[in-house]
């Protein structure tokens, strides 16, 4: 098991990342994460079962529909969807899952976290990739600072 900081570093070392939960409306956390990863040079794939295009890019209906697959998935959906996405990651051999959370429950589902760990996936159950993806904006720097001073940045994840 590693700390949140190390797990985030490992996740952000991946090259091909899917972001599940993007919206055609564009005003959700998934879209912000998607745009940040795209802007900082990742090969990023938008995922929403009800959209064909997001942010001017192709949008995929499932992880299995992404050509060439992905190395990791940011889940920024309602928590009721998270378990199914973790199952799909296990089936496809995707070893890295980040369940987005800013305030409240976010996308974290305890059953999905447990299943991911049982499947041997590296699961980050909470926080936001934008807190660690450089350059970090001031709002996410503040959130990361809060995690550090509250001791949550050093909590084991895995």
C-alpha positions as CSV (number, residue, x, y, z in Angstrom):
1,X,0.0,0.0,0.0
2,X,1.1,3.5,-0.7
3,X,0.1,6.9,0.5
4,X,-2.4,9.2,-1.4
5,X,0.5,11.3,-2.6
6,X,2.4,8.3,-4.0
7,X,-0.7,6.7,-5.5
8,X,-1.5,10.0,-7.2
9,X,2.0,10.2,-8.6
10,X,1.8,6.7,-9.9
11,X,-1.7,7.3,-11.4
12,X,-0.5,10.5,-13.1
13,X,2.5,8.6,-14.6
14,X,0.0,6.7,-16.8
15,X,-0.4,7.9,-20.4
16,X,-3.9,6.8,-21.4
17,X,-6.6,7.7,-19.0
18,X,-10.4,7.5,-19.3
19,X,-12.6,9.9,-17.4
20,X,-16.1,8.4,-16.7
21,X,-18.9,10.8,-16.0
22,X,-18.3,13.6,-18.4
23,X,-21.3,15.6,-19.3
24,X,-22.6,17.4,-22.4
25,X,-23.5,20.3,-20.1
26,X,-19.8,20.7,-19.2
27,X,-20.4,21.9,-15.6
28,X,-19.4,18.8,-13.7
29,X,-16.2,17.7,-12.0
30,X,-15.5,15.0,-14.6
31,X,-15.3,17.7,-17.4
32,X,-12.9,19.8,-15.4
33,X,-10.7,16.7,-14.8
34,X,-11.0,15.7,-18.5
35,X,-9.9,19.2,-19.7
36,X,-7.0,19.4,-17.2
37,X,-5.6,16.0,-18.2
38,X,-6.0,16.8,-21.9
39,X,-4.4,20.3,-21.5
40,X,-1.4,18.8,-19.6
41,X,-0.6,16.2,-22.3
42,X,-2.4,13.0,-21.4
43,X,-4.1,10.9,-23.9
44,X,-7.5,11.2,-22.3
45,X,-10.8,9.6,-23.3
46,X,-14.2,11.0,-22.3
47,X,-16.8,8.4,-21.2
48,X,-20.5,8.7,-21.0
49,X,-23.0,6.1,-22.2
50,X,-25.4,8.8,-23.4
51,X,-23.1,11.0,-25.4
52,X,-21.1,10.7,-28.7
53,X,-19.1,13.9,-28.3
54,X,-17.9,15.9,-25.3
55,X,-15.7,19.1,-25.4
56,X,-15.4,18.6,-29.2
57,X,-13.9,15.1,-28.8
58,X,-15.2,11.6,-29.3
59,X,-17.0,10.3,-26.3
60,X,-17.1,6.6,-25.5
61,X,-20.0,4.6,-24.1
62,X,-18.0,2.1,-22.1
63,X,-14.4,1.3,-21.3
64,X,-14.4,-1.6,-23.7
65,X,-15.3,0.8,-26.6
66,X,-12.1,2.9,-26.2
67,X,-9.7,1.9,-29.1
68,X,-6.5,0.5,-27.7
69,X,-7.8,0.5,-24.1
70,X,-6.6,2.7,-21.2
71,X,-4.1,2.4,-18.3
72,X,-6.3,4.0,-15.7
73,X,-9.8,5.4,-15.1
74,X,-11.0,8.5,-13.2
75,X,-14.5,7.7,-12.0
76,X,-16.5,10.9,-11.6
77,X,-20.0,9.5,-11.7
78,X,-22.8,9.0,-9.2
79,X,-21.5,6.3,-6.7
80,X,-24.3,3.9,-7.9
81,X,-22.3,3.5,-11.2
82,X,-18.9,3.0,-9.6
83,X,-19.2,-0.7,-8.8
84,X,-20.0,-1.6,-12.4
85,X,-17.1,0.5,-13.7
86,X,-14.7,-1.3,-11.2
87,X,-16.0,-4.6,-12.5
88,X,-15.4,-3.5,-16.0
89,X,-11.8,-2.4,-15.1
90,X,-11.2,-5.9,-13.6
91,X,-12.5,-7.6,-16.8
92,X,-10.4,-5.4,-19.1
93,X,-7.2,-5.6,-17.0
94,X,-7.2,-1.9,-16.1
95,X,-5.2,-1.8,-12.9
96,X,-5.6,1.9,-11.8
97,X,-8.9,3.5,-10.6
98,X,-9.4,6.9,-9.1
99,X,-12.8,7.5,-7.5
100,X,-13.2,11.3,-7.6
101,X,-14.4,13.1,-4.5
102,X,-14.3,16.8,-3.7
103,X,-16.9,17.4,-1.1
104,X,-19.4,14.8,0.1
105,X,-19.4,11.3,-1.1
106,X,-18.4,12.0,-4.7
107,X,-18.0,8.8,-6.7
108,X,-16.7,6.6,-3.8
109,X,-18.6,3.4,-3.2
110,X,-17.3,1.2,-0.4
111,X,-18.3,-2.0,-2.1
112,X,-16.5,-0.9,-5.3
113,X,-13.4,0.0,-3.3
114,X,-13.4,-3.5,-1.7
115,X,-14.0,-5.2,-5.0
116,X,-11.2,-3.3,-6.6
117,X,-8.8,-4.2,-3.9
118,X,-9.9,-7.9,-4.2
119,X,-9.2,-7.7,-7.9
120,X,-5.7,-6.4,-7.3
121,X,-6.4,-2.9,-8.6
122,X,-4.8,0.2,-7.2
123,X,-7.8,2.2,-6.0
124,X,-7.7,5.8,-4.9
125,X,-10.9,6.2,-3.0
126,X,-11.3,10.0,-3.0
127,X,-9.7,13.4,-3.6
128,X,-9.2,14.8,-7.1
129,X,-6.5,14.3,-9.7
130,X,-6.4,18.1,-10.2
131,X,-4.9,18.4,-6.7
132,X,-1.7,16.6,-8.0
133,X,-1.7,17.3,-11.8
134,X,0.8,20.1,-12.4
135,X,0.4,23.0,-12.6
136,X,-2.1,22.9,-9.8
137,X,-4.5,25.8,-9.5
138,X,-4.9,27.7,-6.3
139,X,-8.2,26.1,-5.2
140,X,-6.7,22.6,-5.6
141,X,-3.5,23.6,-3.9
142,X,-5.6,24.7,-0.9
143,X,-7.4,21.3,-0.9
144,X,-4.1,19.5,-1.1
145,X,-2.7,21.6,1.8
146,X,-5.8,20.7,3.9
147,X,-5.2,17.0,3.2
148,X,-1.6,17.4,4.2
149,X,-2.2,19.3,7.5
150,X,-5.1,16.9,8.4
151,X,-2.9,13.9,7.9
152,X,-5.1,12.5,5.2
153,X,-2.5,12.8,2.5
154,X,-0.4,10.2,4.3
155,X,-3.3,7.7,4.7
156,X,-2.5,4.4,3.0
157,X,-4.4,3.7,-0.3
158,X,-4.3,0.7,-2.5
